[in-house]
Amino acid sequence: MKKVELLSPAGTLEKLKIAFDYGADAVYGGVSHFSLRIRSGKEFSFEDFEEGIKYAHERGKKVYATINGFPFNSQLNLLKKHILKMGELQPDAFIVATPGVLKLAHELVPDMPLHLSTQANVMNVLDAKVYYDMGATRIITAREISLKDLKEIKKELPELELEVFVHGSMCFAYSGRCLISTLQSGRVPNRGSCANDCRFPYEIYAANPETGTLFKLEEEEGIGTYIMNSKDLNLASHMQEILESGVVDSVKIEGRTKTAYYAAVTAKAYRMAIDDYYANTLDSSKYQYELESLQNRGYTDAYLVSRPFEKHDTQSLDFTMQLGTHQVSGVTNEEGTHYMCKFTTRPNDELEIVAPLGSDIAITENDIGKVYEKNAKLYLTFKALTDEKGKVWEAVHSGNINPIKLPTTFPPFTFFRIPAHEDMNTAPKK
């Protein structure tokens, strides 16, 4: 049986490496031109993106280049040059969103596999066949599609690959085709510069057009004003249904603008879920333990396994973002030799170790600190916080750029975390 692909976001070269280290089979990302994540794309130069592709291919992994923005007529010559330049970097596929861009990419780089973006809103066999006949080799289906409809598409088009989102931010609009940010701030979501206006709190008013009367609708305590704020998608507990269907070729995680820790934890959680499915050892509690550690808007299983009209819990009305169960306290450098502080750390703090699956981390104790096992998890405790110059710190804090010596060498990009508590949460809540 061919294993389903695990596809992770790569907003930067560092996140690309982390996603692969933590279990992704492929990543998607791009430079800022014609990509639906301008902010993350700006952190990816052509040189970095080329290095990322080389890094992936050396490890038998794949990189899909995002060219999924909606171009204006004035940009078409620039788009042609961009497609050709991206083709020279030899990614494993282009992700495109419109029929015109798909046709153009096929003409300019005829050997490049073409993946159709979720923003094309494919929900049925008819639309899937049109894009397949135009040259699409994979369709990233609409977030609103059901598993039943995926089966129908695969039945009619068995050679067409199907990709579905399983985790990450959900848009208020249909498959992300939103205009709210455009209307309010002039930042166009369909061209990669969404201001996340659907996450804002809103006050609700009623107007009488005959009298010009305007009055505010008072809200009940605890109801909230985040009326357009969708919860985050989380299908880790539904991998049995998804993979058992036999029609999904790739499961995708949203989040190119999210943190390096998010890239690591989501890849690790879904890698475990996929591998456990094939080993017949699924245990949702393991995956949710990891995913609950992330900041989130509340979780929903959305529409893949339920119809939209059957769901009444997809909006997070009380807050825009909440702290997860854990706070990242630090991460190793790429060599795994030093601790880079992300949150206040002191000697004797108990730091849970988050490392790639299969990592060989030695149980250690010396003058710097100790690594030990407790309740089937690994922990680090510093005895002394000593930087490269030999200075000993009583504590280090977020923003401290001094690498702190570790008692042993860890895998690159190993994270350390502590349980979160309410006063750490700076996210706006009602």
DRENDO-1510 file (C-alpha; in Angstrom, 1 decimal, always signed):
<recs>
REC; n; res; u; v; w
REC; 1; MET; +0.0; +0.0; +0.0 .
REC; 2; LYS; +1.3; +3.4; -1.0 .
REC; 3; LYS; +1.7; +5.6; +2.1 .
REC; 4; VAL; -0.1; +8.9; +2.1 .
REC; 5; GLU; +2.1; +12.0; +1.8 .
REC; 6; LEU; +2.6; +14.3; +4.8 .
REC; 7; LEU; +2.8; +17.9; +3.4 .
REC; 8; SER; +4.0; +20.7; +5.7 .
REC; 9; PRO; +4.2; +24.5; +5.4 .
REC; 10; ALA; +7.6; +26.1; +4.8 .
REC; 11; GLY; +7.6; +29.8; +5.4 .
REC; 12; THR; +11.4; +30.1; +5.7 .
REC; 13; LEU; +14.4; +27.9; +5.0 .
REC; 14; GLU; +14.7; +27.1; +8.7 .
REC; 15; LYS; +11.0; +26.0; +8.9 .
REC; 16; LEU; +11.6; +23.9; +5.8 .
REC; 17; LYS; +14.5; +22.0; +7.5 .
REC; 18; ILE; +12.5; +21.6; +10.7 .
REC; 19; ALA; +9.4; +20.2; +8.9 .
REC; 20; PHE; +11.6; +17.6; +7.2 .
REC; 21; ASP; +13.5; +16.8; +10.4 .
REC; 22; TYR; +10.1; +16.2; +12.2 .
REC; 23; GLY; +8.6; +14.0; +9.6 .
REC; 24; ALA; +7.2; +15.8; +6.6 .
REC; 25; ASP; +7.5; +14.0; +3.2 .
REC; 26; ALA; +7.1; +17.3; +1.3 .
REC; 27; VAL; +6.7; +21.0; +2.0 .
REC; 28; TYR; +5.1; +23.9; +0.1 .
REC; 29; GLY; +6.3; +27.5; +0.0 .
REC; 30; GLY; +7.6; +30.2; -2.3 .
REC; 31; VAL; +9.0; +33.6; -2.7 .
REC; 32; SER; +6.7; +36.6; -2.3 .
REC; 33; HIS; +5.8; +37.0; -6.0 .
REC; 34; PHE; +2.4; +35.6; -6.9 .
REC; 35; SER; +2.2; +33.6; -3.6 .
REC; 36; LEU; -0.7; +33.7; -1.2 .
REC; 37; ARG; +1.6; +34.4; +1.7 .
REC; 38; ILE; +3.5; +37.6; +0.9 .
REC; 39; ARG; +4.8; +38.0; +4.4 .
REC; 40; SER; +6.4; +34.5; +4.6 .
REC; 41; GLY; +7.5; +34.7; +1.0 .
REC; 42; LYS; +9.6; +37.8; +1.7 .
REC; 43; GLU; +11.7; +35.6; +4.0 .
REC; 44; PHE; +12.4; +33.2; +1.2 .
REC; 45; SER; +14.8; +34.6; -1.4 .
REC; 46; PHE; +15.3; +32.8; -4.7 .
REC; 47; GLU; +18.6; +31.7; -3.3 .
REC; 48; ASP; +17.2; +30.3; -0.1 .
REC; 49; PHE; +14.4; +28.6; -2.0 .
REC; 50; GLU; +16.9; +26.9; -4.3 .
REC; 51; GLU; +18.9; +25.8; -1.3 .
REC; 52; GLY; +15.7; +24.4; +0.3 .
REC; 53; ILE; +14.9; +22.4; -2.8 .
REC; 54; LYS; +18.5; +21.0; -2.9 .
REC; 55; TYR; +18.2; +20.2; +0.9 .
REC; 56; ALA; +14.9; +18.3; +0.2 .
REC; 57; HIS; +16.1; +16.4; -2.8 .
REC; 58; GLU; +19.3; +15.2; -1.0 .
REC; 59; ARG; +16.9; +13.6; +1.6 .
REC; 60; GLY; +14.5; +12.2; -0.9 .
REC; 61; LYS; +11.9; +14.8; +0.0 .
REC; 62; LYS; +9.8; +17.2; -2.2 .
REC; 63; VAL; +9.2; +20.9; -2.5 .
REC; 64; TYR; +6.1; +22.4; -4.1 .
REC; 65; ALA; +6.4; +26.0; -5.2 .
REC; 66; THR; +3.4; +28.3; -4.6 .
REC; 67; ILE; +2.4; +30.5; -7.5 .
REC; 68; ASN; -1.2; +30.6; -6.3 .
REC; 69; GLY; -2.0; +34.3; -6.3 .
REC; 70; PHE; -4.6; +36.0; -8.5 .
REC; 71; PRO; -2.7; +38.2; -11.0 .
REC; 72; PHE; -3.9; +41.4; -12.6 .
REC; 73; ASN; -3.5; +42.0; -16.3 .
REC; 74; SER; -0.7; +44.5; -15.7 .
REC; 75; GLN; +1.3; +41.6; -14.0 .
REC; 76; LEU; +1.1; +39.0; -16.7 .
REC; 77; ASN; +4.5; +39.6; -18.3 .
REC; 78; LEU; +6.1; +39.6; -14.8 .
REC; 79; LEU; +4.1; +36.3; -14.1 .
REC; 80; LYS; +5.6; +34.7; -17.2 .
REC; 81; LYS; +9.1; +35.6; -16.1 .
REC; 82; HIS; +8.4; +34.4; -12.6 .
REC; 83; ILE; +7.1; +31.0; -13.8 .
REC; 84; LEU; +10.2; +30.4; -15.9 .
REC; 85; LYS; +12.5; +31.4; -13.1 .
REC; 86; MET; +10.8; +29.2; -10.6 .
REC; 87; GLY; +10.9; +26.4; -13.1 .
REC; 88; GLU; +14.7; +26.7; -13.3 .
REC; 89; LEU; +14.9; +26.0; -9.6 .
REC; 90; GLN; +13.4; +22.5; -10.3 .
REC; 91; PRO; +10.8; +22.2; -7.6 .
REC; 92; ASP; +8.6; +19.1; -7.6 .
REC; 93; ALA; +5.4; +20.9; -8.6 .
REC; 94; PHE; +3.8; +24.3; -9.0 .
REC; 95; ILE; +0.7; +25.1; -6.9 .
REC; 96; VAL; -1.6; +27.4; -9.0 .
REC; 97; ALA; -5.1; +28.7; -8.4 .
REC; 98; THR; -6.7; +29.8; -11.7 .
REC; 99; PRO; -7.4; +28.2; -15.0 .
REC; 100; GLY; -5.3; +30.8; -16.9 .
REC; 101; VAL; -2.3; +30.4; -14.7 .
REC; 102; LEU; -2.5; +26.7; -14.9 .
REC; 103; LYS; -2.6; +26.8; -18.7 .
REC; 104; LEU; +0.2; +29.3; -18.8 .
REC; 105; ALA; +2.4; +27.3; -16.5 .
REC; 106; HIS; +1.8; +24.2; -18.6 .
REC; 107; GLU; +2.8; +26.0; -21.8 .
REC; 108; LEU; +6.0; +27.6; -20.3 .
REC; 109; VAL; +7.2; +24.6; -18.2 .
REC; 110; PRO; +5.5; +21.6; -19.8 .
REC; 111; ASP; +7.2; +18.9; -17.7 .
REC; 112; MET; +6.3; +20.5; -14.4 .
REC; 113; PRO; +3.6; +18.7; -12.3 .
REC; 114; LEU; +0.7; +21.2; -11.6 .
REC; 115; HIS; -1.2; +21.2; -8.3 .
REC; 116; LEU; -4.5; +23.1; -8.3 .
REC; 117; SER; -5.0; +25.3; -5.2 .
REC; 118; THR; -7.8; +24.9; -2.7 .
REC; 119; GLN; -8.9; +28.4; -3.8 .
REC; 120; ALA; -10.2; +26.9; -7.1 .
REC; 121; ASN; -13.0; +25.4; -4.8 .
REC; 122; VAL; -13.1; +22.0; -6.5 .
REC; 123; MET; -16.0; +20.1; -4.9 .
REC; 124; ASN; -17.2; +17.7; -7.6 .
REC; 125; VAL; -16.2; +15.3; -10.4 .
REC; 126; LEU; -17.1; +17.8; -13.2 .
REC; 127; ASP; -14.8; +20.5; -12.0 .
REC; 128; ALA; -12.1; +18.0; -11.2 .
REC; 129; LYS; -12.2; +16.6; -14.7 .
REC; 130; VAL; -11.9; +20.1; -16.3 .
REC; 131; TYR; -8.7; +20.8; -14.5 .
REC; 132; TYR; -7.4; +17.3; -15.0 .
REC; 133; ASP; -7.9; +17.7; -18.7 .
REC; 134; MET; -6.1; +21.0; -18.6 .
REC; 135; GLY; -3.0; +19.4; -17.1 .
REC; 136; ALA; -3.5; +19.4; -13.3 .
REC; 137; THR; -1.9; +16.3; -11.8 .
REC; 138; ARG; -3.2; +17.0; -8.3 .
REC; 139; ILE; -6.1; +18.9; -6.9 .
REC; 140; ILE; -6.0; +20.4; -3.4 .
REC; 141; THR; -9.7; +20.1; -2.8 .
REC; 142; ALA; -12.0; +22.7; -1.2 .
REC; 143; ARG; -11.9; +22.7; +2.6 .
REC; 144; GLU; -15.7; +22.3; +2.5 .
REC; 145; ILE; -15.6; +18.9; +0.6 .
REC; 146; SER; -16.6; +15.7; +2.2 .
REC; 147; LEU; -14.8; +12.4; +2.2 .
REC; 148; LYS; -17.8; +10.9; +0.3 .
REC; 149; ASP; -17.3; +13.4; -2.5 .
REC; 150; LEU; -13.6; +12.7; -2.6 .
REC; 151; LYS; -14.4; +9.0; -3.2 .
REC; 152; GLU; -16.6; +10.0; -6.1 .
REC; 153; ILE; -13.8; +12.1; -7.7 .
REC; 154; LYS; -11.3; +9.3; -7.3 .
REC; 155; LYS; -13.6; +6.7; -8.7 .
REC; 156; GLU; -14.0; +8.8; -11.9 .
REC; 157; LEU; -10.4; +10.0; -12.1 .
REC; 158; PRO; -8.2; +7.4; -10.5 .
REC; 159; GLU; -5.0; +8.9; -11.9 .
REC; 160; LEU; -5.7; +12.4; -10.4 .
REC; 161; GLU; -4.0; +12.9; -7.0 .
REC; 162; LEU; -6.2; +14.4; -4.2 .
REC; 163; GLU; -4.8; +16.5; -1.4 .
REC; 164; VAL; -6.8; +17.6; +1.7 .
REC; 165; PHE; -6.1; +20.0; +4.5 .
REC; 166; VAL; -6.0; +18.3; +7.9 .
REC; 167; HIS; -4.7; +21.0; +10.2 .
REC; 168; GLY; -4.4; +24.8; +10.6 .
REC; 169; SER; -6.2; +28.1; +10.3 .
REC; 170; MET; -9.6; +28.1; +8.7 .
REC; 171; CYS; -10.9; +31.1; +6.7 .
REC; 172; PHE; -14.4; +32.5; +7.3 .
REC; 173; ALA; -14.8; +32.7; +3.5 .
REC; 174; TYR; -15.4; +29.8; +1.2 .
REC; 175; SER; -12.0; +28.0; +0.8 .
REC; 176; GLY; -10.2; +31.2; +1.7 .
REC; 177; ARG; -11.7; +33.4; -1.1 .
REC; 178; CYS; -12.2; +36.4; +1.1 .
REC; 179; LEU; -12.8; +40.1; +0.5 .
REC; 180; ILE; -13.2; +41.3; +4.1 .
REC; 181; SER; -9.6; +42.5; +4.4 .
REC; 182; THR; -9.8; +44.1; +0.9 .
REC; 183; LEU; -12.8; +46.2; +1.9 .
REC; 184; GLN; -11.6; +47.3; +5.3 .
REC; 185; SER; -7.9; +47.8; +4.8 .
REC; 186; GLY; -7.1; +47.5; +1.1 .
REC; 187; ARG; -5.0; +44.4; +1.7 .
REC; 188; VAL; -6.1; +41.7; -0.8 .
REC; 189; PRO; -6.3; +38.2; +0.6 .
REC; 190; ASN; -6.5; +36.6; -2.9 .
REC; 191; ARG; -3.1; +38.2; -3.6 .
REC; 192; GLY; -1.4; +37.2; -0.4 .
REC; 193; SER; -1.7; +40.2; +1.9 .
REC; 194; CYS; -4.7; +39.3; +4.1 .
REC; 195; ALA; -4.9; +41.3; +7.3 .
REC; 196; ASN; -6.9; +38.6; +9.1 .
REC; 197; ASP; -9.9; +41.0; +9.6 .
REC; 198; CYS; -12.1; +38.0; +10.4 .
REC; 199; ARG; -10.1; +37.5; +13.6 .
REC; 200; PHE; -11.0; +41.0; +14.9 .
REC; 201; PRO; -13.7; +41.7; +17.5 .
REC; 202; TYR; -16.8; +43.4; +16.1 .
REC; 203; GLU; -19.6; +45.4; +17.7 .
REC; 204; ILE; -23.0; +44.8; +16.3 .
REC; 205; TYR; -25.4; +47.6; +15.4 .
REC; 206; ALA; -28.9; +47.8; +14.0 .
REC; 207; ALA; -30.1; +50.6; +11.7 .
REC; 208; ASN; -33.5; +51.9; +10.8 .
REC; 209; PRO; -33.3; +53.3; +7.3 .
REC; 210; GLU; -36.6; +55.2; +7.6 .
REC; 211; THR; -35.6; +57.2; +10.7 .
REC; 212; GLY; -31.8; +57.0; +10.5 .
REC; 213; THR; -31.7; +55.5; +14.0 .
REC; 214; LEU; -28.6; +53.5; +14.8 .
REC; 215; PHE; -28.3; +51.6; +18.1 .
REC; 216; LYS; -25.8; +49.0; +19.4 .
REC; 217; LEU; -27.0; +45.5; +20.1 .
REC; 218; GLU; -25.9; +44.7; +23.6 .
REC; 219; GLU; -24.3; +41.3; +24.1 .
REC; 220; GLU; -24.8; +38.8; +26.8 .
REC; 221; GLU; -21.8; +38.3; +29.1 .
REC; 222; GLY; -19.5; +35.6; +27.8 .
REC; 223; ILE; -20.9; +35.5; +24.3 .
REC; 224; GLY; -18.1; +37.5; +22.7 .
REC; 225; THR; -17.8; +39.5; +19.5 .
REC; 226; TYR; -15.5; +37.4; +17.3 .
REC; 227; ILE; -18.4; +36.6; +15.0 .
REC; 228; MET; -16.2; +35.7; +12.0 .
REC; 229; ASN; -13.4; +33.9; +13.8 .
REC; 230; SER; -13.2; +30.3; +12.6 .
REC; 231; LYS; -11.7; +27.7; +14.9 .
REC; 232; ASP; -8.6; +25.9; +13.7 .
REC; 233; LEU; -8.9; +22.7; +11.8 .
REC; 234; ASN; -7.7; +19.5; +13.6 .
REC; 235; LEU; -8.3; +16.1; +12.0 .
REC; 236; ALA; -5.6; +14.1; +13.8 .
REC; 237; SER; -8.3; +12.1; +15.5 .
REC; 238; HIS; -9.8; +11.2; +12.1 .
REC; 239; MET; -6.8; +9.6; +10.4 .
REC; 240; GLN; -8.5; +6.2; +10.5 .
REC; 241; GLU; -11.4; +7.4; +8.2 .
REC; 242; ILE; -9.2; +9.5; +6.0 .
REC; 243; LEU; -6.5; +6.9; +5.3 .
REC; 244; GLU; -8.9; +4.0; +5.3 .
REC; 245; SER; -10.8; +5.7; +2.4 .
REC; 246; GLY; -7.9; +5.0; +0.1 .
REC; 247; VAL; -8.6; +8.1; -2.0 .
REC; 248; VAL; -6.4; +10.7; -0.3 .
REC; 249; ASP; -2.9; +11.0; -1.7 .
REC; 250; SER; -1.6; +13.9; +0.5 .
REC; 251; VAL; -2.6; +15.4; +3.9 .
REC; 252; LYS; -1.7; +19.0; +4.2 .
REC; 253; ILE; -0.9; +21.2; +7.2 .
REC; 254; GLU; -1.7; +25.0; +6.9 .
REC; 255; GLY; +0.7; +27.5; +8.5 .
REC; 256; ARG; +3.5; +29.1; +6.5 .
REC; 257; THR; +3.4; +32.2; +8.7 .
REC; 258; LYS; +3.3; +30.3; +12.0 .
REC; 259; THR; +6.3; +29.6; +14.3 .
REC; 260; ALA; +9.1; +27.1; +13.9 .
REC; 261; TYR; +7.7; +25.2; +16.9 .
REC; 262; TYR; +4.3; +24.9; +15.1 .
REC; 263; ALA; +6.1; +23.5; +12.0 .
REC; 264; ALA; +7.9; +20.9; +14.2 .
REC; 265; VAL; +4.9; +19.9; +16.4 .
REC; 266; THR; +2.4; +19.6; +13.6 .
REC; 267; ALA; +4.8; +17.5; +11.4 .
REC; 268; LYS; +5.6; +15.3; +14.4 .
REC; 269; ALA; +2.0; +14.7; +15.4 .
REC; 270; TYR; +0.7; +13.9; +12.0 .
REC; 271; ARG; +3.8; +11.8; +11.2 .
REC; 272; MET; +3.0; +9.7; +14.3 .
REC; 273; ALA; -0.7; +9.4; +13.3 .
REC; 274; ILE; +0.1; +8.3; +9.7 .
REC; 275; ASP; +2.8; +5.8; +10.8 .
REC; 276; ASP; +0.5; +4.5; +13.6 .
REC; 277; TYR; -2.3; +3.9; +11.1 .
REC; 278; TYR; -0.2; +1.7; +8.9 .
REC; 279; ALA; +1.1; -0.1; +12.0 .
REC; 280; ASN; -2.4; -0.5; +13.3 .
REC; 281; THR; -1.5; +1.3; +16.6 .
REC; 282; LEU; -3.5; +4.5; +16.3 .
REC; 283; ASP; -3.7; +6.5; +19.6 .
REC; 284; SER; -5.3; +9.9; +19.2 .
REC; 285; SER; -4.3; +11.0; +22.7 .
REC; 286; LYS; -0.7; +11.1; +21.7 .
REC; 287; TYR; -1.3; +13.4; +18.7 .
REC; 288; GLN; -3.7; +15.7; +20.5 .
REC; 289; TYR; -1.2; +16.1; +23.4 .
REC; 290; GLU; +1.2; +17.6; +21.0 .
REC; 291; LEU; -1.3; +19.7; +19.1 .
REC; 292; GLU; -2.9; +21.1; +22.2 .
REC; 293; SER; +0.5; +22.5; +23.1 .
REC; 294; LEU; +0.2; +25.0; +20.2 .
REC; 295; GLN; -1.5; +28.4; +20.3 .
REC; 296; ASN; -4.9; +27.9; +18.7 .
REC; 297; ARG; -8.4; +29.4; +18.2 .
REC; 298; GLY; -10.1; +26.3; +19.5 .
REC; 299; TYR; -10.2; +23.2; +17.4 .
REC; 300; THR; -12.8; +21.8; +15.0 .
REC; 301; ASP; -13.0; +18.8; +12.7 .
REC; 302; ALA; -14.8; +21.0; +10.2 .
REC; 303; TYR; -16.4; +19.4; +7.1 .
REC; 304; LEU; -14.4; +16.5; +5.8 .
REC; 305; VAL; -16.2; +14.0; +8.0 .
REC; 306; SER; -19.4; +16.2; +8.6 .
REC; 307; ARG; -21.5; +18.4; +6.4 .
REC; 308; PRO; -21.4; +22.2; +7.0 .
REC; 309; PHE; -25.1; +22.3; +8.0 .
REC; 310; GLU; -24.4; +19.6; +10.6 .
REC; 311; LYS; -21.8; +21.7; +12.3 .
REC; 312; HIS; -22.6; +24.5; +14.8 .
REC; 313; ASP; -19.2; +24.7; +16.6 .
REC; 314; THR; -16.8; +26.0; +14.0 .
REC; 315; GLN; -16.6; +29.6; +15.2 .
REC; 316; SER; -14.5; +30.8; +18.1 .
REC; 317; LEU; -16.7; +33.6; +19.5 .
REC; 318; ASP; -14.9; +34.3; +22.8 .
REC; 319; PHE; -11.3; +35.1; +21.7 .
REC; 320; THR; -9.1; +35.5; +18.7 .
REC; 321; MET; -6.3; +33.2; +19.9 .
REC; 322; GLN; -5.6; +31.3; +23.1 .
REC; 323; LEU; -2.4; +29.9; +24.6 .
REC; 324; GLY; -1.8; +26.2; +24.2 .
REC; 325; THR; -1.0; +23.9; +27.0 .
REC; 326; HIS; +2.7; +24.6; +26.8 .
REC; 327; GLN; +5.1; +27.5; +26.3 .
REC; 328; VAL; +8.3; +27.1; +24.3 .
REC; 329; SER; +11.2; +28.0; +26.6 .
REC; 330; GLY; +14.0; +27.5; +24.1 .
REC; 331; VAL; +15.4; +25.7; +21.0 .
REC; 332; THR; +18.8; +24.4; +20.1 .
REC; 333; ASN; +20.9; +26.0; +17.4 .
REC; 334; GLU; +21.2; +24.0; +14.1 .
REC; 335; GLU; +24.3; +22.2; +15.5 .
REC; 336; GLY; +22.4; +21.1; +18.6 .
REC; 337; THR; +25.1; +22.3; +20.9 .
REC; 338; HIS; +23.6; +25.4; +22.5 .
REC; 339; TYR; +20.3; +26.6; +23.9 .
REC; 340; MET; +18.7; +29.7; +22.4 .
REC; 341; CYS; +16.3; +31.2; +24.9 .
REC; 342; LYS; +12.6; +31.9; +23.9 .
REC; 343; PHE; +11.1; +32.4; +27.4 .
REC; 344; THR; +12.4; +33.0; +30.8 .
REC; 345; THR; +14.7; +30.1; +31.9 .
REC; 346; ARG; +16.4; +29.5; +35.2 .
REC; 347; PRO; +18.6; +26.8; +36.7 .
REC; 348; ASN; +16.5; +23.8; +38.0 .
REC; 349; ASP; +13.6; +24.6; +35.7 .
REC; 350; GLU; +12.2; +21.3; +34.3 .
REC; 351; LEU; +12.1; +21.6; +30.5 .
REC; 352; GLU; +10.3; +19.0; +28.4 .
REC; 353; ILE; +12.3; +17.9; +25.4 .
REC; 354; VAL; +10.6; +18.0; +22.0 .
REC; 355; ALA; +12.8; +16.3; +19.3 .
REC; 356; PRO; +12.2; +14.6; +16.0 .
REC; 357; LEU; +10.9; +11.0; +16.1 .
REC; 358; GLY; +13.5; +8.4; +16.5 .
REC; 359; SER; +16.1; +10.8; +18.0 .
REC; 360; ASP; +18.8; +9.3; +20.1 .
REC; 361; ILE; +19.2; +11.6; +23.1 .
REC; 362; ALA; +21.6; +10.4; +25.8 .
REC; 363; ILE; +20.7; +10.4; +29.4 .
REC; 364; THR; +23.3; +12.7; +30.8 .
REC; 365; GLU; +24.4; +14.5; +34.0 .
REC; 366; ASN; +27.3; +16.9; +34.4 .
REC; 367; ASP; +28.1; +20.4; +35.8 .
REC; 368; ILE; +26.0; +22.1; +33.1 .
REC; 369; GLY; +22.9; +20.1; +33.7 .
REC; 370; LYS; +21.1; +16.8; +33.3 .
REC; 371; VAL; +18.9; +15.0; +30.8 .
REC; 372; TYR; +16.5; +12.4; +32.3 .
REC; 373; GLU; +13.4; +10.4; +31.7 .
REC; 374; LYS; +10.1; +10.8; +33.7 .
REC; 375; ASN; +6.7; +9.4; +32.8 .
REC; 376; ALA; +8.0; +8.2; +29.4 .
REC; 377; LYS; +9.1; +11.7; +28.5 .
REC; 378; LEU; +12.6; +13.3; +28.4 .
REC; 379; TYR; +13.5; +16.4; +30.3 .
REC; 380; LEU; +16.4; +18.8; +30.6 .
REC; 381; THR; +17.3; +20.7; +33.8 .
REC; 382; PHE; +20.2; +23.2; +33.8 .
REC; 383; LYS; +22.5; +23.4; +36.8 .
REC; 384; ALA; +24.2; +26.4; +35.4 .
REC; 385; LEU; +23.4; +28.8; +32.5 .
REC; 386; THR; +26.8; +29.4; +31.0 .
REC; 387; ASP; +27.3; +31.2; +27.7 .
REC; 388; GLU; +30.0; +30.8; +25.1 .
REC; 389; LYS; +32.2; +33.3; +26.8 .
REC; 390; GLY; +32.0; +31.6; +30.2 .
REC; 391; LYS; +29.6; +34.1; +31.8 .
REC; 392; VAL; +27.2; +32.4; +34.2 .
REC; 393; TRP; +23.6; +33.8; +34.2 .
REC; 394; GLU; +21.1; +33.7; +37.0 .
REC; 395; ALA; +18.4; +33.6; +34.4 .
REC; 396; VAL; +18.0; +34.1; +30.6 .
REC; 397; HIS; +15.0; +35.7; +29.0 .
REC; 398; SER; +13.3; +35.9; +25.6 .
REC; 399; GLY; +15.4; +38.1; +23.4 .
REC; 400; ASN; +18.7; +37.0; +25.0 .
REC; 401; ILE; +20.9; +36.2; +22.0 .
REC; 402; ASN; +23.7; +34.5; +24.0 .
REC; 403; PRO; +23.9; +30.8; +23.2 .
REC; 404; ILE; +23.8; +28.8; +26.4 .
REC; 405; LYS; +25.9; +25.6; +26.7 .
REC; 406; LEU; +23.9; +22.3; +26.8 .
REC; 407; PRO; +25.0; +19.3; +28.8 .
REC; 408; THR; +25.0; +17.1; +25.7 .
REC; 409; THR; +24.5; +17.5; +22.0 .
REC; 410; PHE; +20.8; +17.3; +20.8 .
REC; 411; PRO; +19.4; +16.8; +17.4 .
REC; 412; PRO; +19.2; +20.1; +15.4 .
REC; 413; PHE; +16.2; +22.2; +16.2 .
REC; 414; THR; +15.3; +20.4; +19.4 .
REC; 415; PHE; +12.7; +22.4; +21.3 .
REC; 416; PHE; +12.2; +22.7; +25.1 .
REC; 417; ARG; +8.9; +23.6; +26.6 .
REC; 418; ILE; +7.2; +24.1; +30.0 .
REC; 419; PRO; +3.5; +24.0; +31.0 .
REC; 420; ALA; +1.7; +27.2; +30.2 .
REC; 421; HIS; -0.3; +29.2; +32.8 .
REC; 422; GLU; -2.9; +31.9; +32.3 .
REC; 423; ASP; -0.6; +34.9; +33.0 .
REC; 424; MET; +1.6; +33.9; +30.1 .
REC; 425; ASN; -1.3; +34.4; +27.8 .
REC; 426; THR; -1.0; +37.8; +26.1 .
REC; 427; ALA; -3.6; +37.0; +23.4 .
REC; 428; PRO; -6.7; +39.2; +23.5 .
REC; 429; LYS; -9.6; +37.5; +25.2 .
REC; 430; LYS; -13.0; +38.7; +26.1 .
</recs>
